[in-house]
């Protein structure tokens, strides 16, 4: 039985977006994985700690989930775009849907001290290095 699509062009566009998103998820090669309409992320190191800046325009913070464990941060949620039923969409370039992204950092994380700030569609994660992971000075006697 053949598969039926309501709008074959929308199916092709969604497939193209998925392929483009998959190709663009090469942060630190194979250490990062992504699934869905995931947002762009910049990560930089500041001293021993890391800061991640994630663009999430139009996403309500109640639709976001953030988890931290060992040396990974997982960001998931839903981007929605609402159109009036009477509207005729002529061009749709903004991606929407469920996203799930896991990032690995080269330090151990203490999940209890990771901080998140969300303002104007930008999520900032402050990811400090775990105390147990910091180098210790050894006294010679």
Residue pairs with C-beta under 8 A, 6 or more apart in sequence:
5 11
13 92
17 37
17 95
21 34
21 36
21 37
21 38
21 95
22 34
25 32
25 33
25 34
25 38
25 101
26 32
27 41
27 43
27 103
28 104
31 104
32 101
32 102
32 103
32 104
33 101
33 102
34 99
34 100
34 101
34 102
35 99
35 100
35 101
36 97
36 98
36 99
36 100
37 79
37 95
37 96
37 97
37 98
37 99
38 99
38 100
38 101
39 54
39 55
39 56
39 59
39 79
39 99
39 101
40 54
40 55
41 52
41 53
41 54
41 55
41 75
41 101
41 103
42 52
42 53
43 50
43 51
43 52
43 53
43 103
43 105
44 50
44 51
45 51
48 107
48 128
48 129
48 134
49 126
49 127
49 128
49 129
50 105
50 107
50 127
51 124
51 125
51 126
51 127
52 73
52 103
52 123
52 124
52 125
52 127
53 122
53 123
53 124
53 125
54 75
54 122
54 123
54 124
54 125
55 121
55 122
56 64
56 77
56 79
56 118
56 121
56 122
56 123
57 121
58 79
58 80
58 81
58 94
58 121
59 77
59 78
59 79
59 80
59 121
61 118
63 77
63 78
63 79
63 80
64 75
64 76
64 77
64 118
64 123
65 74
65 75
65 76
65 77
66 73
66 74
66 75
66 114
66 116
66 125
67 73
67 74
67 111
68 74
68 109
68 111
68 114
68 127
69 109
69 111
70 108
70 109
71 104
71 105
71 106
71 107
71 108
71 109
72 102
72 103
72 104
72 105
72 109
73 102
73 103
73 105
73 109
73 114
73 125
73 127
74 100
74 101
74 102
74 103
75 99
75 100
75 101
75 102
75 103
75 123
75 125
76 98
76 99
76 100
76 101
77 98
77 99
78 97
78 98
78 99
79 95
79 96
79 97
79 99
80 96
81 92
81 94
81 96
83 89
105 127
107 127
107 129
107 130
107 133
108 129
108 130
108 132
108 133
109 127
109 128
109 129
109 130
110 128
110 130
110 131
110 132
113 128
114 125
114 126
114 127
114 128
115 125
115 126
116 123
116 124
116 125
116 126
117 123
117 124
117 126
118 124
